[in-house]
Amino acid sequence: MSSYESGPSSPSARSMKGWLYTGYGDFKEVLELETELGIPIISEDQVLVKVVAAALNPIDAKRMDGFLGKNDSPLPIVPGYDVAGVVVEVGSDVTKLSIGDEVYGHINEKPLENPKQFGTLAELTAVEERLLAIKPQNLSFVEAACIPLALETAYEGLERAGLSTGKSILVLGGSGGIGTFVIQLAKHVYGASRVVATSSTAKLELLRSLGADVAVDYTKQNIEDLPENFDVVFDAATGGKSDVAVKAVKEGGSVVTVSGVVTPPALKFIVTSDGSMLEKLRPFIERGRIRPVIDPNSPFPLSSVLEAFELLESGRAIGKIAIYPIQ
């Protein structure tokens, strides 16, 4: 477990800039930009990463609002789960990463169970070596930061659902951070025979470009009225409604969801992060078969994180919201 130095002895050398909240509530009320945060102190199995880019996830806002309750780390908290950056210090038990390595990853192994007190919306963050992977050379730091948590969630959900070659899948919330990766994984990694995905009218072409065979406008067509059922239904929509999802699955099929109230036989799961999954999918990323979708309004510089959270909370973001530069 990493910690922070209690106070910087020399602000220019031993302090950093980052966002911090000391109490729970709406981000506009509790989140503040600090210029003299203490530097994280790494443990034996961790590395210190100079954050080049970060990305927001819905859990960032929920956590700030007190969603995790007793499962959260103590206040004050630096938010942020996703990171891409450069290793600047290594712990004594680190064996694979070295100073100067360009890395990316999701810094919390279990995002809803005592996530790190000191996250990625700061100039430096401490991360266990096993949670990171070497950044693919074909990705910018911004692109890399927009991958980890969403891709890991999409992959684990498809594994739990048992998607395999020749099966069909329906993706609810196909234009979001998770949904965009579910479509790509289903088509280009798992070999799904048919990928159908939902979004609002303006985002239908995006779904097709990612590999969806059919893009459904949920503002004009109810899921219950689709003319077919599916082997797998992945509800990737924020505040998902699994009662709708289960009506679209074949008998004996699988429904997975990441949020909302669960209606059997749907399964709600929480991802367990591991850098080895990013390494496993590296060939698909390097060949461009898996790519992050980044909202056209981003990246936001570190100084504009409040505006980034406003876009996140609006529910109108396309794909991921990046934070860059971190300075």
C-alpha positions in Angstrom: 0.0 0.0 0.0 1.5 3.3 -1.0 1.3 6.4 1.2 2.0 10.1 0.8 4.7 12.1 2.4 3.1 14.1 5.2 4.3 17.4 3.8 6.7 18.6 1.2 10.0 19.8 2.6 10.8 21.4 -0.7 7.8 22.3 -2.9 9.8 22.3 -6.1 11.3 18.9 -5.5 8.9 17.0 -3.2 5.4 18.2 -4.1 3.1 17.9 -7.0 -0.1 19.3 -8.5 -3.3 17.3 -8.4 -7.0 17.3 -7.7 -8.2 16.4 -4.2 -11.4 16.2 -2.2 -11.6 16.2 1.6 -15.3 15.4 1.8 -18.0 13.7 -0.2 -20.5 15.4 -2.5 -21.0 16.9 -5.9 -17.7 17.3 -7.8 -18.4 21.0 -8.3 -18.5 21.5 -4.6 -15.8 19.2 -3.2 -13.0 18.8 -5.9 -10.1 21.3 -5.6 -6.9 21.7 -7.5 -3.9 21.6 -5.2 -0.4 22.7 -6.1 1.6 21.2 -3.2 0.4 17.7 -2.7 2.9 15.3 -1.1 4.7 12.8 -3.4 3.4 9.2 -3.2 5.8 6.8 -1.4 5.9 3.5 -3.1 5.9 0.0 -1.4 8.2 -2.8 -2.5 5.9 -4.1 -5.2 5.0 -0.7 -6.7 6.4 1.7 -9.2 6.0 5.5 -9.2 4.5 6.7 -12.5 4.8 10.2 -13.9 1.3 10.6 -15.2 1.3 11.8 -18.8 -2.4 11.2 -19.4 -5.4 9.9 -17.4 -9.0 9.2 -18.2 -12.3 9.5 -16.3 -14.8 6.6 -15.5 -18.3 6.8 -14.1 -17.0 5.3 -10.9 -14.9 8.4 -10.3 -18.0 10.6 -9.9 -19.9 8.0 -8.0 -17.0 7.5 -5.5 -16.8 11.2 -5.0 -20.4 11.3 -4.1 -19.9 8.6 -1.4 -21.1 5.6 -3.3 -18.5 3.3 -1.8 -19.3 4.1 1.8 -17.2 2.0 4.2 -15.5 0.3 1.2 -13.6 3.5 0.3 -10.1 4.6 1.4 -9.8 7.3 4.0 -10.2 11.0 3.0 -8.6 13.1 1.5 -8.7 11.4 -1.9 -7.1 12.1 -5.2 -9.5 10.6 -7.8 -8.7 8.7 -11.0 -8.4 5.1 -12.0 -6.8 5.0 -15.5 -3.2 6.1 -16.2 -0.6 6.2 -18.9 2.8 7.5 -18.1 6.5 6.8 -17.5 8.1 4.9 -14.6 10.3 7.1 -12.5 11.0 4.9 -9.5 10.7 1.2 -8.8 10.2 -0.8 -5.5 12.7 -3.4 -4.3 10.5 -6.3 -5.4 9.8 -5.0 -8.9 11.3 -7.3 -11.5 9.7 -6.6 -14.9 9.5 -2.8 -15.1 12.4 -0.3 -15.2 12.8 3.4 -14.8 11.9 5.0 -18.2 9.4 2.4 -19.2 6.2 3.8 -20.8 3.3 2.0 -19.1 -0.5 2.1 -18.8 -3.1 0.4 -16.7 -5.9 0.6 -14.2 -4.4 1.3 -10.7 -7.0 -0.5 -8.6 -7.2 -4.3 -8.7 -10.8 -4.2 -7.4 -12.3 -0.8 -8.2 -15.1 -1.0 -5.6 -13.0 -2.4 -2.7 -10.8 0.1 -1.0 -9.5 1.8 -4.2 -6.3 3.8 -3.7 -6.5 7.0 -1.7 -4.2 8.6 -4.2 -5.3 8.2 -7.8 -4.3 9.4 -11.3 -5.5 13.0 -11.5 -2.2 14.2 -10.3 1.4 14.5 -11.6 2.5 11.2 -10.0 0.8 8.0 -8.8 2.0 4.8 -7.2 0.9 1.5 -8.8 1.6 -2.2 -8.2 3.7 -3.6 -11.0 1.2 -6.4 -11.7 -1.5 -3.9 -12.6 0.5 -2.3 -15.4 1.5 -3.2 -18.9 4.0 -1.7 -21.4 2.2 0.9 -23.6 1.9 -0.3 -27.2 4.1 1.9 -29.4 1.3 2.6 -31.8 -0.7 4.4 -29.1 -0.3 7.9 -27.8 -0.4 8.4 -24.0 -3.9 9.8 -24.4 -5.1 6.8 -26.3 -3.5 4.4 -23.8 -5.0 6.1 -20.8 -8.5 5.6 -22.3 -8.2 1.9 -22.5 -7.5 0.0 -19.2 -10.6 -0.1 -16.9 -13.2 -0.1 -19.8 -11.3 -2.7 -21.8 -10.7 -4.9 -18.8 -14.4 -4.7 -17.9 -15.5 -5.5 -21.4 -13.1 -8.5 -21.6 -14.1 -10.0 -18.3 -17.8 -9.6 -19.0 -17.4 -11.5 -22.3 -15.4 -14.2 -20.6 -18.1 -14.6 -17.9 -20.8 -14.7 -20.6 -19.0 -17.4 -22.5 -19.0 -15.6 -25.9 -17.2 -17.7 -28.5 -16.9 -18.0 -32.3 -20.2 -18.2 -34.1 -22.4 -16.9 -31.2 -24.5 -13.7 -31.5 -24.4 -10.8 -29.1 -26.5 -7.7 -28.3 -24.6 -4.8 -26.8 -26.7 -2.3 -24.9 -25.0 1.1 -24.5 -22.7 0.5 -27.4 -21.3 4.0 -27.7 -20.0 4.3 -24.1 -16.5 3.6 -22.8 -17.2 -0.1 -22.1 -19.7 -0.7 -25.0 -17.3 0.5 -27.6 -14.8 -2.1 -26.5 -17.4 -4.9 -26.2 -18.3 -4.4 -29.8 -14.7 -4.6 -31.0 -13.8 -7.6 -28.8 -16.9 -9.5 -29.8 -16.2 -9.0 -33.5 -12.4 -9.0 -33.8 -11.3 -11.2 -30.9 -14.1 -13.6 -30.1 -15.4 -14.1 -33.7 -19.0 -13.4 -32.9 -21.3 -14.3 -35.9 -23.6 -11.3 -35.3 -23.0 -8.2 -33.3 -26.0 -5.9 -32.7 -25.5 -2.7 -30.6 -27.7 0.2 -29.4 -27.1 3.9 -29.2 -28.8 7.2 -29.8 -29.4 8.4 -33.4 -26.2 10.4 -33.7 -23.9 7.6 -32.7 -25.2 4.8 -35.0 -22.4 5.1 -37.6 -19.8 4.9 -34.8 -21.2 1.5 -33.8 -20.9 0.2 -37.4 -17.4 1.5 -37.7 -16.4 -0.5 -34.6 -17.8 -3.7 -36.1 -21.5 -3.8 -35.3 -23.4 -5.7 -38.0 -26.6 -3.8 -37.0 -26.9 -0.5 -35.1 -30.2 0.0 -33.3 -31.5 3.4 -32.4 -32.9 3.0 -28.9 -34.8 6.3 -29.2 -36.9 4.8 -32.0 -37.0 1.0 -31.3 -37.6 -0.9 -28.1 -35.3 -3.7 -27.3 -38.3 -5.9 -26.6 -39.4 -5.5 -30.2 -36.2 -6.7 -31.9 -37.0 -9.5 -34.3 -34.3 -11.9 -32.9 -32.8 -13.1 -29.6 -29.1 -13.5 -28.8 -26.7 -15.9 -27.3 -25.2 -13.1 -25.2 -26.5 -9.8 -24.0 -24.0 -7.4 -22.6 -25.7 -4.4 -20.8 -22.9 -1.8 -20.8 -25.3 1.2 -20.3 -24.8 3.3 -17.2 -27.7 2.6 -14.8 -28.4 -0.6 -16.9 -31.8 -2.2 -16.9 -31.2 -6.0 -16.9 -35.0 -6.6 -16.9 -34.9 -5.4 -20.5 -31.8 -7.3 -21.4 -33.1 -10.6 -20.2 -36.0 -10.3 -22.7 -33.5 -10.3 -25.6 -31.5 -13.4 -24.7 -32.0 -16.9 -26.1 -33.1 -19.7 -23.8 -29.8 -20.9 -22.2 -28.0 -17.8 -23.1 -26.1 -15.3 -20.9 -26.8 -11.8 -19.8 -24.0 -9.7 -18.1 -24.3 -6.2 -16.7 -22.1 -3.8 -14.9 -24.6 -1.7 -13.0 -28.2 -1.3 -11.9 -30.7 -3.8 -10.4 -30.2 -7.3 -11.6 -33.0 -9.4 -13.0 -32.2 -13.2 -13.2 -30.7 -14.8 -15.1 -28.5 -11.7 -15.6 -25.2 -11.6 -13.8 -23.7 -8.3 -12.5 -20.0 -8.4 -12.0 -17.1 -6.1 -10.9 -13.9 -6.4 -12.9 -10.7 -7.6 -11.3 -7.9 -5.7 -13.0 -4.6 -7.3 -14.1 -1.9 -5.9 -16.4 -1.6 -9.4 -18.0 -5.0 -8.9 -19.7 -3.6 -5.8 -21.4 -0.6 -7.8 -22.5 -2.8 -10.6 -23.8 -4.7 -8.2 -26.0 -1.7 -6.2 -27.1 -1.5 -7.9 -30.5 -5.0 -6.8 -31.3 -4.3 -3.3 -30.1 -1.1 -3.0 -32.1 -2.9 -4.2 -35.3 -5.6 -1.6 -34.7 -8.3 -4.2 -34.2 -9.0 -2.7 -30.8 -8.8 1.1 -30.4 -10.1 3.5 -27.9 -13.0 5.8 -28.8 -12.2 9.2 -27.3 -14.9 11.9 -27.0 -14.2 14.7 -29.5 -14.5 17.3 -26.6 -11.4 15.8 -24.9 -8.7 15.7 -23.9 -9.1 18.2 -21.1 -6.0 19.7 -19.5 -5.5 18.9 -15.8 -6.7 22.4 -15.0 -10.1 21.7 -16.6 -11.0 18.5 -14.8 -14.2 20.1 -13.5 -15.4 20.6 -17.1 -14.4 17.0 -17.9 -16.5 15.7 -15.0 -19.4 17.9 -16.2 -19.3 16.1 -19.5 -19.1 12.7 -17.8 -22.1 13.5 -15.6 -24.1 14.7 -18.6 -24.2 11.2 -20.1 -23.5 12.6 -23.6 -19.9 11.6 -23.9 -18.9 9.3 -26.7 -16.4 6.7 -25.6 -13.9 7.9 -23.1 -12.9 11.3 -21.6 -9.2 11.9 -21.5 -7.2 14.3 -19.2 -4.0 15.7 -20.9 -1.6 17.3 -20.3 -1.0 16.6 -16.7 0.8 19.8 -15.6 
